[in-house]
Amino acid sequence: MSSPERRGRKLKFVGRERETLAELIREHGARGAIPHAPEPVCLSTMLKIAHEFRIPLKKGARPRRAA
């Protein structure tokens, strides 16, 4: 009864494309890799790929103190 395919929307980038994006993330970071990507990619997709390939990322700009 269960389907072997995963549920939900199909992935836009698969296989070698995801590996290429992961290499760009390692080199430029998640936000910096977006302009270097071969196709338009959103930041949330880049973060998901970084998580999938276990790429450690910096936390980014944090507030200096609560207002």
C-alpha positions, 0 to 999 in steps of 0.5 A: 500500500505504501509508495516507494516515492517520497511524498510532497513536492519533487526536489528541484535539484537532485544528484550531481546538482545538489553536490555542485551546490554543496561545493559552492556552499563550502566555498562561499557560504550559503548566502554567498553561493546564491549568485554563483549557482547555475540556476536561481536558488532560494536561501532556504534551499541552500540551507537544506542542502547544507544540512543534508551534506552536514556543512557547518555554517556560521550563525550570522549577525546576532543582535548585540543585546536585547532592546 
